[in-house]
Amino acid sequence: MATVPSVSYSITVRLEVPAGGKAVSQLTHAVESAGGVVTALDVTTAGHETLRIDVTCAARDTDHAQAIVDKLDGVEGVVIHKVSDRTFLMHLGGKIEMKSKVPLRTRDELSMAYTPGVARVSMAIARNPEDARRLTIKRNSVAVVTDGSAVLGLGNIGPAAALPVMEGKAALFKRFADIDAWPICLDTQDVEKIVEIVRCIAPGFGGINLEDISAPRCFEVERRLRELLDIPVFHDDQHGTAICVLAALTNALRVVGKELGEVRITLAGAGAAGTAVLRLLLAAGASKVIVCDYRGAVHRGRDDLDDSLRWIAEHTNAEDYAGDLRGAVKGADVFIGVSAPGILGADDIATMAEGAVVFALANPEPEISPDDAREHASVVATGRSDYPNQINNVLAFPGVFRGLLDAQASVVTQEMLLAAARALASVVTDEELGPNYIIPSVFHADVTSAVAAAVRESAGGRVRTGMTEA
């Protein structure tokens, strides 16, 4: 639930008021007295007797939106006609479409685009399959694949309910990197079936973006597909998050004057995102890390270690700390949360080292209120758009895939992920850097190009070499 009015719960109320009364002046007051925020007030029809007005306002959640409508309805002389949820209106009929890139106005154009002319192109690809990257949409296409098992903060809601999210991801690919992405929502959560289906559809794509597949199955799906396919496979929940966290942490440590190799880091969350963040931090030079899950610190003496947790235990927590998250945070320089809401309080942050950095990234409700964290931490970042320093995967995945596609890469390597993180961090200049600006805006003009160039350069000489994958 949003703590403040948000455009995510924006509504437009179409109503009618007497033309000569005081109702118009009372509309804004009514919304504000209900705790909402008026973002637009438009007179759509004016008459001698009545005015028809659209009042657009932001609410905290659906119940709050209804309370605002009730408040407006209570204004003397107001007649409510229609209430529209702007988010639902945006999704009507879906958010993406397919368009032809070539004109089809004449018989000649039809003959070249389709039969009989297309046969020559098909035969050229049959003789040299690599030409598909040059002569088809494969050159610029990514499949966004999900089974709907771990969608945003919503959990296992299935493929149909996941489709609006995958459409949004495809729209972001197009908006920020001019990549044609296609939502592929699979009605199975069986690893073998997912791997086989993606293997079978892969010839039509230049890359695979795995999305919202729950751990630990996501690790196996990604590993198997990377072994089978000759196009890059990138699990954004893991590697996109890791790139953004490393980039933001690089700049946060610049703000507080500390080095990655020296700071103590406490990481809450040992799932897909947490494991990927950990691996990239270690590759970048972090050496003092404790990872906690719902049972507390991950250490070698625990009796519940699966393969993933065992790897974590073997590469972190050198002193085998076996306590809880609050104990692990005490004295730490950095807290990174990719876990659950409300697991820490301001008193916990107060026990951290001077110049503490707090990344509370659980979304929509973070591990600790950003306002509480700011009481004691020098730098605070969240996954939310209503606070400074939003760590958002859209800062990474469009540029990463732009670079991969441009390089015609066949794999994603750890070197590429590190290069992407360094490039993203570098977009923030020394003049801009500060406690409230450690990561650029998703709309910063240089983000995608910088990340793409770094990935493209890192991929040079590595295309189809079978080098170690990330």
C-alpha positions, 0 to 999 in steps of 0.5 A: 500500500502506498504511504502517500498519494501516487499516480499508480492509484490515479482516478478521474472523476467526471461530475456535474456541478451547478454553473453558478454555485460554489461547488467548483471552488469546493472540489479541490478542498474536498479532495485535499480534505480526504487526503488526496492530491488534485493533479488536473481539473478540466471543464469538459462541457459548460452550460448556463445551468451546469458544468461538467468537470473531470477531476483527476487526483492521486490516492494512496490505494483503492480504498482511499480512492473510493473515500475521495469519490465519496467526499466529492459526492458529498459536496452540495450540488455535485452529481457523480457521473463516472469514475475512471481508474487511469491505470486500468485505462492505460492497459485497455487492449494491452500496451504494445502492438506490432507494426510493419516496418515496410510499406505494402502499397503495391503489388510489387511491394507485396511480391518482395515482402511476401511470396514469391520474393521472400523465398529467395531470402528464406533460401539464403538463410537456409544456406547460411543460418547466421544471415537470420540476424541480418535479414530478420527481426532476430537482429533486434528482438528479445523474448520476455519469458515468464511462468508467472510464479514470482511477479513483482511483489505479487507472487505466484499469480500465473501467466495470464495475470503476469501478461500486463507486467510482461507487456510493460517490460516490452514497452520499456525495451522499445522506449529506452533501447528501441528493441522489439520485445515480445511477452511470452507467458508460459502456462507451466511451471515445470523446469523441463517444459520451460527449458524445452519451450524456450529452446524451441522458440529461440530461433526467432529471437536475438536474446532471452530475458527471463522474468519473474520466475521463482527461485530456485527454479530460475537458477536451473532454467537459466543455467540450462538455457545458457548451455543450450542456446547460441543467444544470450540469456539474461535473468533480469530479476537477478542480473539487472538488479545486481548491475543497478545495486553495484552501480549505486553502491559504487557511487554511494561509497564515493559519497561517504569516502569508503572502498568496496573492498574494505566495507562490511556489507549485510545483505538481506535476501538469499533468493534470486536477486540476493544471490546475483547481487552477492556474486557481482559484489564479490566479483567487483571486490567486496570481501566482508559480506554476511547474507541473511534470510528468514532464518538469520545469517547464512553460515556453514554450520546451518542444517538447511543449506541447499546448493545455493545457500551452501555456495553463499556460506562458503563465500561469505561470513568468514567468521561464521556469525550465526545470529539474526539480521539485527545483529548482522547489521550492527557495525556494518557500513552497508545494508542491502535489502532485497527481501521483505518489508518492515524487517528493520527499524531506525534503532537498527540503523543507528547501530551501523557504522558512521557514514552508513549506506542503506539500500532498502529495495523491497517493493512496494514496501521496503525493509525499513521506511526511508524516512526512518533510515535517513535519521541515521544513514548518510545515503539511502536508496529504495526501489520506489519512485517517490523517494530519491535514489530509486534503484530500478532495473530499467536502468540496466536491461535496455542498455545491456540487451542493446549492447548484446544485440549490437555485438551479436553476442551469444553469451552473457559474461560476468565481465559484461555485467561488471562493465555495465555497472561501471558504465551506469555509475559513471553517468553520475558526474562528480558535480552531480554526485551527492547523498540524494543522487547516486544513480541517474534517472531512468530518463537520463539521455546517456543511460542506455547508450553508456551501458550498451557501449560498455557491454558491446565493448566487453563482448568484443572478441567474446562472441561465440567463444564459449567463455565462462558465463556470469 
